[in-house]
Amino acid sequence: LLLLCMAASCFGCLMVASATKYSCAEGEWISRDLRAMLIAVAVGIVIALIISFIDYEIIIRLWPLIAGVSVFLLLLTLVIGVGPSGRSDVRSWLVLPGGYYFQPSELVKIGFIVTFGVHLDIVKDQIRNIKTVLLLCLHGAVPTLLVMLAGDMGSSLVFLVIFAVMLFMGGIAPKHIALGAAIVVAAVPFAWKFVLGDIQKSRILALIYPEDYPDIIYQQQQGLTALGSGGWTGEGLFQGQYTQSHAIPEGQNDMIFSVTGEELGFFGCLFALFILAMIVLKIVSTGNHSRDNATSLMCYGLAAMLTGQIIINVGMCLMLLPVVGITLPFYSAGGSSTLCLYVGIGLA
């Protein structure tokens, strides 16, 4: 598992190097984004190894502390968090000494996987009781709503995916699944009117009426055009016309899959997705062979987190889903996401 993740990170660093080559000053070998990613990968691997040597039963017993720290980080982000320039509605980052940014929701995803896995294990004999299900829903709602209040809709979607998969694997009754699905469908008009901001609505509408939202859809159109221009084998690493001219907004981050498509082509994209699929399958296999129910559920939650982020990010690049600021695991630039991914890998 660790070797697969290291291979994915090497591939990701190579693509980020290409996507950020334009930003290197004369005489510089690597960009700031790549430097941060390399540090995150190196530190992440060390952390993963350290966590892997800790008895998992100790981690399970620490679930109240993990839950408390997770809620504290999300509340702190709501109070002093910052967002991208021009986005006063977003407060999803904490500014660390040295000018570095940390996104607490990335770490809280791992914390939620641990605490929810323990919760599901504790109530496994009453999992079909409606009171138990409601308490589980409350557990899932706390981080999801706090992240949503911070304006990070992408991460809130990932929390929902983790919650739904872990709940299903925990053995919830089919009637409760049907009831939950009905509630979600019924809540869509409410969410559209009272939860989504103007920017989120515009991004959804831009997919349906791109001619009416040229500025909103521009990033995805550029990314899709670049991806398609790569053909079967791509234009070559560091040779992509769109990538090297910085014509793809956030090419090193949200649109790294488009960069891969332009420079390495269809086969390069297949290779990238193959490595990610192998990582997910290995984590699921680990869960299947785990000795305890709680740890099995944690593995399924981690696999759900990765799968959800992969589908959302690739969907964004293919203009099938709106832009929600979700990174492609191991490939996108971003110290927070990379570091916290390795925390999850160490746990698995």
N, C-alpha and C positions, 0 to 999 in steps of 0.2 A: 504493500500500500504506500509506504513512504517513498519507495523508488518511483512508483507511478506519479506521485505528486511532485517529486523533484523533477521528473522528466517534463511534466506539464509546466512547471515553473520556468524551466530552461526555455521551453518553447515560447512561453508568455513573455519572458524577458527579451527574447530575440525580436518578437513582434513589436513590443513597446519601444525597443531600440530603433526599429525602423520608423515607427509612427511618430517618434519624437526627435528624429535626427535633425529636422528643420530648426529645432529650438536650441541646438548646441551652438554656443558662441565659437568664434574662430579659435582653434587650438584645443577645444574641449572634445573629449572622447565620448562622454556619456552625458545624457540630459539629467535634469533634477528628478524627473519622474522615474527614470530608470534607476538612478542612484537610490532613491527611496524604496523602490521595489526590490532591488538586490539586498538592501539591508533588511527589509521585512522578511524576505525568503530565508536569509541566513539565520536571523533571530528566530523566525518561526520554526525552522527545522530543529533548532536547539530546544525550543520550548516543547515541541511535539515529542522529542525524545525524553525530556524530563518528565512530562505528564505520563508518557507510556510506562514509566517505571514506578509510578505511584499506584498503590493498590486501589482498584476501582471502588472497593467498599468504603474507603476513606472519602472518596469524592461523593459517593452516595450519601454518606452521613453528613456531609457539609452542605446539603441542599438548602437548608434555611439561610445560611450565610450567602450562598450563591444567589438565592432569590432576593435577599435584601440588597446586596451590592448591585444587582441588575436593575431593580426599581430605583435605587438611589442615582445610578448613572443616567437613567432616562429622565428622571425629575431634574437632575442637574442640567441636562441638555436643554430642557424646556426653559430653564431660568437664564443660563448664560451661554447657550449654544449659538452658533452662527451658521449662516447658509451662504450659498453662492451670491456673488454681486448681483443686485437687482432683484433678489428674491427675499423680501422682508417676511414672507410667510413661512420660510424654512429656517429651522434651528436644529440641524442634525449633526453639527460638528462641534467638538471642543478644541480650543486652541491650546496647544501644549507649549512649554518653554522651548525656545529655539525657532518658533514660528511653524512648528509642525501641527498637522490637523489629525484628530482622532475621531472616528465615528463610533460612538458607544453601541449603537444598535447592532453592529457586526459582532461584538463580543456578547451582547445580550442574547443573540440568537443561540449561541452555544449554551449560555446559562439557562435559557428557556428549555432547550432540549434535555438538559440534565434534570431540571426540576419537574418538568412535565412527565418525563419518563418515570421518575420516582413516584409522582402523584398517581399515575396510571397503575403502577405496580401495587401501591398501597390499597387502591380501591378495586383491584381486578375482580374480586369476588362479588362486588356490587355494581359492576360496570353497566348493567342493564337497568339499573334503578334511575329514575328520572332525576331525583335529587342529586345523585352522584354525577350525572351528566351535566346538570346545571352548574355544579361547583367546578367541574372540569372546564366548562365554557367560560366561567368567570376567570379561571387561571389563564386561559388563552387570551381573554379579552384585555387583561391588564397591560401586557407589553404591546399588543397590537394597537390599542387605542392611544397609549402614550407616544408611540412612534408616529402614529397618524397625526396626533396633535402637534408634533414637531415638524409636520409637513413632509415627512418621508414616506410617500405612498408606496414606493417600490418595496421598501423593507417591510411595511405592514402587510403587503401581499405575500411576501415570503413567510412571514409569521403565520399567516392563515394557512398556507400550504403545509407547513410543518405541523401545525395544530391538527389539520384535517387528516393527514396521513397517520400521525401517531395515534389519534383517536380511533381511526379505522383499524389499525394494526393492534390496538389495545383490546378490540373485541366488542365495540359498541353495537347495540342492537340495530338491525336494518330499519326498523320503524323510526328510530331516532335519527338515522342518516337521512331518511326521507323528510322528516320534519325539519331538520337543519337546512336541507337543500331548499325546501319551500320558504323558510324564513329568509334565506339569502336572496332568493328571487324577489320576494315581496319587499325586501329592504332596498332594492336597486333604485327605485324612484326617490326614496328618502335620501339615500346616499348622494344621488345626483343633485338634489336641491340643497341639502344642508351640510354635506361632508366635503364633497369635491370643490376645490377652488377654481377660479376662472382659468388658470393655466392648465390644470388637469383636464377640465372640460374641453378646452381648446385642442389639447393633444389628441383626445379621443375623436372629436369632430373632424380634425385635420385628416385622419385616416379615411373618413367617409367622404369629406368634401375638401380634398387637397387644394383645389383652386381658390377656395375661400380663405385659406390659412397658409399662404405661401411662406411666411416667415417661420411658422411653427413646424411645418413639414419639411423645411429645407434640409435639416440635418439628416433625416431619414432618407430623403430622396438622393442626397449626395452619397450617403453610405451604401444605398442599394445599387446606385449606378456604378460606384467603385467596385463593389462586390461582383456585379455581373460582368464588368469589363475584364476581369481576370480570366474568364473562360475556364478551360479544363486545368491548365497548369500554371496560370498566373503570369504576371509580367516580370516576376523575379524579385527576390528580396532586396529592399532598398531601391527598387526600380518603379514602384507604382506611381503613376502620374498624379492621381488624386492624393495619395498618402504623402508623397514627398513635397507636394505644393501646399500642404496643409488645407486642402479643400474639404476635408471631412471633419466637421466640428467634433471635438472629443474623440478623435480617432484612437488615441491611446487608452481610452477608458470605455465609455458606453459602446463605441463602434469598433472595438478591436477585431471583431469577427469580420467586419467589412474590409479592414486592412488585410486580414488573412486571406480573404477571398480575392482581393485585387492582386496581391503580390504572390500568393501561392496557389491560387485557383481553387477549383472544385475539389481536387484531390487534397490540397492543403487543409481545406475546411473539414473534409472527411477525417483526415488524420487528427485534427484538433479535437473533433467531437468523439473520435474513437478513444483517445486517451481519457477524456472525461467520463465516457461510458464505462470504461474499465475501472476507473476509480469508484464510481457509484456502485457498480456490481460487486466490487471487492468489499465495500462497506456493508452492503446488503448481506453478502456471504458471511461476513464477520458477525453480523446480527443474528443470522440463522444458526450459527454455531456457538453463540454466547451462552454461558451457563445460567444466566439470570434473566428474568423477564424484563427488569428495568433497563439493563444494559442492551438487550436486544432492541427495545423500543428507542433507546438513544441512537443506536446505529441507524435505525429506520428514519428517525428524525433528521439525522445528518445527511442521509442519502436524499431525503425529501427536500432539504434546504438546497443542496447542490443542484438537484434536478429542476427545482422551481426556478432558480436563478439562471440556469442554462436555457430553459425554455423561454423565459421572459426576455433575456438579453438577445438571444438569436431571433426571437419573434420581433423585437424592436428593429433589428438590422434588416429583416426581411419585410418590414412595413406591414406586419400582420398584427402587431400589438403597439400601443402607444409608448412613447418614451417615458420611463418612470425612474431613470437613474439607477438601474441595477447593473452591477459589474458581471463580467463573465469570469467564473471562478478560475483562479490560477493564471489567467491570461491578461485581464485588464490591469492597468496601472492602479495602484491604490494600496498604500501601506497597511491601512486598517483592515481591509477585507482580506488581504494576503496573510497577515499575521494571525488573524482570528480563524481563518480557514485551517491553519496548521494547529491551532489549539484544538479544534474539532477532530483533526486527524490524529493527534496525540491521544485524545479521549478514545477514539475508535480502536 
